[in-house]
Amino acid sequence: MNDIDTTRAALIALSRELGAEHRDLAILGEGNTSARVSDETFLVKASGCSLGTLGADDLVECRFAPLLAMLDRNDLTDQNIEDELFACRVDKNAKKPSVEALFHAYLLSLPGINFAGHTHSVNVNQILCAGRGKDFATKKLFPDEIVCCGPESVLVPYTDPGLKLSQIIRTETEKLIERRGVPPRVILLENHGIITLGGSTFAVTAAMLMAKKSAEIFVGAAILGGPVFLTEEEVDRIANRTDEHYRQRALKL
């Protein structure tokens, strides 16, 4: 296999994992995934395809440059955006990329990020549709949540999907990078869903499943009168422990 074939196979496996029906992360055409191929191109799920049954023909290789340039424009109509999405394809016979290819292009341009997954997790959306997203993004409940999802997640207010959403994801992600010095592992989209990022498919899956578990615990604790969050000092301690960094490397996070 050449590099793009290896990347394509890894992305198909990631997509099917996230789209598995028992995960309650995505159904029908929900969600999307992406992977960096090179400094010039990346693979992204085609519009309308199912993650759970994704095949090689359902992935589109796109050029970074035209999509990243679009993030700096505010004069594009819906038709302009549609035309640009078709134009960014390496293979002009490939399917249409997801409109969320715009934010995938930005996220895959961040240092150390090679894969991204976006789903509409039922558990996470229970929180994001209930006005509790800020607590879920900025506070942590247990150590493994910090290890897999990081000490803080990006929270993005509900925004029209497409260019506007991608622009706000970039803005809010850059704010977190300025605070923390590293890219986030989790991005939460109010009334929409969740994005997880990583250098490997395993890191993306681990963050997605741990966020799902964290959401289940959050909702259950809220019903019982909580949740009781770790203090900032406790979160920083876990995030900076040498043994936890070793465990992250061992787990390829």
N, C-alpha and C positions, 0 to 999 in steps of 0.2 A: 504493500500500500504506500502511496505517496502521502505527503503531509495533509492535503485536503481530504483524501479518502479516509485517513485516520481520524481527522477532526470530524468529518461527517458521520462516521460510525459512532463516535463518542457522543455527538449531539443527538443522534437518533435514540441511543440508549438512555440519555438523560431525559429526553422528551417523553419517552414511553414510561419511564419511572415516575415522572411528575404527573403524567396524564392517566396513570392507572386508576381505574374507577374506585377502588377501595380507599384511595388516599383522600378523596373529597377535596381535591385541589383544583380540578378543572374537568368540565364535561363539554361535549360537542366541540365547538371551535374555540373554546376559551383558552386564554393564556398563550404564551409564546416563549421561544428559547433562541439563543444565539451563541455563536462561537467565533473567536478570532481565527482567521486563516493566516493572515500576514499583516504587515503594516498598512497594506493597501485595501484588503478585502476581508469580509466576514460572512458567515452563513447565518441566516435567520429563517424562522418558520414562515411559510407562505400564508397569506391571508385565508382564513376560513378552514384551514386544515385542523385535524384533531391531534392533540399531543399524544394521546394514548395509542394511536394507530399510525403515527408519523412514518413516512417512508422517504427514501432518498430523493424522490421527485418533489417532495413537499418542502424541501429546503432550497433557498435562493441565495446565491453568492452575490453580495452587494459591495459596491465601492464605498469606503468611508467618506472620502472627500466631499462629494456632493451633498451627502446627508448632514455632515457636520456643518457645512456652509449654510444649510437651511436654518439651523438653530439660531443664526444671527439675523434672520430676516423676519419682519412682521407684516410684509406686504403680500404674502402668498394667499391665494384663494384655495378652496378645497380642490378645485380642478388643477391648479398649479402643483399642489402637493401630490396629487394622484399622478400627474405627468412625471414629476421628479422621481417618484418611487419606481415607476417603470423604467425610467432612464438610468437609474443607478445600477441596474442588473448587469452582471458580467455577461450572462447568456440571455440574449434578447428573446429567446423562446421559453425562458423559465416563467414560473408562475409569478403573480404579483406578490411582492413582499408585504408582510404585515405593516400597517401604518405605524406600529410601535417600533419598527426598524429604526426610526429616528432616535429614540432613547437608547436602543441597543447599541447604535453606532457610538454614541457618547460614552456609555458605560464601558464598552470594550476598549475605548481609548485610554482608560485610566490605568495607571501602573499596576502590574500584577494581575489584572483581570483578563481572563481568557474565555470565560463562559458566564452566561447570565440566564436565569430562569424567571419567568413571570407567570403567576397563577392567580386564581380567584378563590383561594382557600376559604372554605366555609367557616372554619374556626377563627381565622384571622379577621374575616369580614364581620363576624359577630361584634368584634371590638371596634373595627373601623367604621361600622355603620351605627354605632351607639355613642359616638362622641368621646370615646376613651382612647383614641389613637395616641395622644400626646403622652399619656402615662405608659402605654405599651411601648412607645418608641424610646423614651428617655429613662425608664425605670426597669430594674431587673428583679426577677423572683428567685433565681437559683443559679449556682455556679456554671453548670453546663450550658445554660442559655448565653452566658457571657462568652464562654469558650467558642461556641459555634456561631453565634450571631453578633458578637462584638458587644462592647459596653454601651453603645448607643446606635439607634437606627435613624435613618432619615424619615421624616414625616412630611408628606406632600398633601396639601389640601385638595379637595376634589376639583378637578379641572377637566375640561373637554378633551377626550382622548385625541392624540395626534400631535401636531406641532406644538400647541400650547402646553400640553402636558409634558412633552419632552423638554421644553425650555424651562419649565418650573422644576422638573427633576434635576436638570443641570444646576440651576441656581441653588436649590436646597442641598444638593450633594456637595457642591463647592463650599458651602457654609460649614458643613460637618467636617470636610477635609481640613479646612482652616483651623477648626477647633481641635481636631484629633490627630491630624498629621498623616492619616492613612485613609484610603477609600472605605466606605461602609461595606458591610456584608449583607445588610438588609435595608430595603427601601419600602416604606409602607405608603400606600396610596389610599387616602380616605374614600370610603364608599366605592371602592374599586378592587384592590387586591394588594399583592406583595411581589417584590422583586428580590431575588438573592443573587449574589455575585461571588466569584472566586477564581482562583487560578486553575482549578480542576473541576470536573463534573461532580466529584465527590463533595467538594466544598460547597457547591451550589445546592446539592441534595441535602447535605447535612444541615445547612442553615435553614432551608425550607422546612424540613421535617422538625427541627428543633423549634422553629418559630410556631409551627402548628401545635406542637406539644405545649409550648409556653402559653399560647392562646387558650388552649383547653384548661390549663391550670388557672390562668387569669380569670376566665369566666366562672369556673367552679369556685375559686376563692371569693370572687365578688358576690356570688350567691350566698356564701357562708359569712359574709360580713367584712371580708377583706377587699383586695389583697394586701398582704403585708410585704412591702418591698425591701430589698437589701439597701443599706445606706450607701451613699456615694463612696465612702471610704472602703466599704466591703467590696463594692464593684471594682474600684481601682486596684484593690489588692489582688483580686482574682485576675483582672486583665493584665497585670504586670508581674505575676508570679513566674519565676523561671521554670518551675515544673509544669505549669500550664502551657507555657510557650513550647516546651518539649513535647507535651501531649498534642498540641496543635500540629507540630511538624510531623509527629508520628502518624497522626490521622490525616495528613495531607490537607489541612485546613488553611 
